[in-house]
């Protein structure tokens, strides 16, 4: 607790990602990022513009974590 309020953090999701380059015509490059959860059968595919494949993977994993948090709330 901080100042009497609970600290809310997003749930941890064990996930893996595969990144494929779609287009290198202009920067940022366009990547297809396939992310899946290790603990349960869930998979998402995102098209992400990023400067590198590492950046695209990180953005895909963050989006997947956000999507899973929304799914748990509903």
C-alpha positions in Angstrom: 0.0 0.0 0.0 1.1 3.5 -0.8 -0.6 6.4 1.0 -3.4 4.1 2.0 -4.0 2.8 -1.6 -3.3 -0.7 -2.8 -0.6 -1.0 -5.5 -2.3 -2.4 -8.6 -0.1 -4.2 -11.1 -1.0 -6.1 -14.2 -1.2 -9.9 -13.8 1.8 -11.8 -14.8 1.4 -13.8 -18.0 4.0 -16.3 -19.2 4.1 -15.9 -22.9 6.3 -16.4 -25.9 6.5 -14.6 -29.2 7.6 -15.2 -32.8 8.4 -12.1 -34.9 8.2 -12.1 -38.8 9.2 -9.1 -40.9 6.3 -8.1 -43.2 7.7 -5.0 -44.8 11.0 -3.1 -44.9 9.8 -0.4 -47.3 9.9 2.4 -44.7 10.9 3.0 -41.1 9.5 1.9 -38.7 9.4 -1.6 -40.2 6.2 -3.6 -40.2 6.3 -6.9 -38.2 3.8 -9.7 -37.6 4.1 -10.8 -34.0 2.5 -14.1 -32.9 2.2 -14.3 -29.1 0.9 -17.3 -27.1 0.5 -18.1 -23.5 2.5 -20.9 -22.0 0.0 -21.7 -19.2 -3.2 -21.8 -21.2 -4.3 -22.1 -24.8 -4.5 -18.5 -26.0 -2.8 -17.0 -29.1 -2.9 -13.6 -30.7 -1.4 -12.2 -33.9 -0.5 -8.5 -34.0 0.8 -6.3 -36.8 3.3 -3.9 -35.2 5.4 -1.0 -36.6 8.7 -0.9 -34.8 12.4 0.0 -35.4 13.6 -3.6 -34.7 12.3 -7.1 -34.2 13.1 -6.9 -30.4 11.0 -3.7 -30.1 8.1 -5.4 -32.0 8.3 -8.5 -29.7 8.2 -6.4 -26.6 5.3 -4.4 -27.9 3.5 -7.6 -28.8 4.1 -9.1 -25.4 2.8 -6.0 -23.6 -0.3 -5.9 -25.8 -0.9 -9.6 -25.1 -0.6 -9.0 -21.3 -3.1 -6.1 -21.6 -5.5 -8.3 -23.6 -5.3 -11.1 -21.0 -5.9 -8.6 -18.2 -9.0 -7.4 -19.9 -10.2 -11.0 -20.5 -9.8 -11.8 -16.8 -11.9 -8.8 -15.8 -14.9 -9.8 -17.9 
